[in-house]
Amino acid sequence: MEIWKAIVVGIVQGLSEFLPISSSGHIALVQHLLGMRGTGAGAQQDITFELVVHIGTFLSVIIYFRQRLLGLLLSVWQKDRTEERRMILWLLIATIPATLAFFSARGFFEGAYDYPVLVGGCLLGTGVILLLPKLLRPREQEFGLKHVIWMGVAQSLAILPGISRSGATISAGLLSGAQASKAAEFSFLMFLPAIGGGILVKLKDLQAVAQSEAAAAYACGFVAAFLSGLLAVYLVLQTIRKGKFEYFAYYCFVAGIVTMVYFGGK
């Protein structure tokens, strides 16, 4: 794997993981365009590299929310931290729908990455999802279990490449009446158990990375994903605070149409 390709994919992963434009969809499309996705001998290498860049974005969330996460960790021993203990329970509840969906239809979800036209269609779906809160304007309520459940269900839909995880979960929170900043923060915290579980499932694929000829490319991809992930978290939170979240919908519409036209003609 060329280093420049690893850096490009790492940047795309980091930005699209947290910007509501679907990292899975963009990674699949970029890999198709760069000739990195296939079903032959190189397929396992692609899976390992995807794992490496996901670890990069995983670390970016930990760094950005380090104070919040420290409070959650301390609540395990300090029983007076009731809010943090409740947040841990909510995160576990929100992870259940996506876990059940993934293991009940794993082959379908993973196979979807090989169909770029389908990815384009899902990007159009993401655009619609991002516009709904602005169009429906639900009444704002205090963040609670109802919002957690809706955001968890939305995360299960985002396993499909092209459906944005952050876009679907934040929109679900907004549609169910959650305050925008609370929905955004919970969406990013939801990312940790969801992706952390996926990393654990595929951890065995990392065993040969250090000895691999592509070790330098993996390292560059990891750093690119980490740095661009930090930037993306900041951009999303700023966009949410300014009430401009739906602007990403227009990008998804353009990206979805271009993808379907380009790959549909092949």
Secondary structure, 3 states (H helix, E strand, C coil): CCHHHHHHHHHHHHHHHHCCCCHHHHHHHHHHHCCCCCCCCCHHHHHHHHHHHHHHHHHHHHHHCHHHHHHHHHCCCCCCCHHHHHHHHHHHHHHHHHHHHHHHCHHHHHHHHHCHHHHHHHHHHHHHHHHHHHHHCCCCECCCHHHHHHHHHHHHHCCCCCCCHHHHHHHHHHHCCECHHHHHHHHHHHHHHHHHHHHHHCHHHHCCCCCCCCHHHHHHHHHHHHHHHHHHHHHHHHHHHCCCCCHHHHHHHHHHHHHHHHHHCC
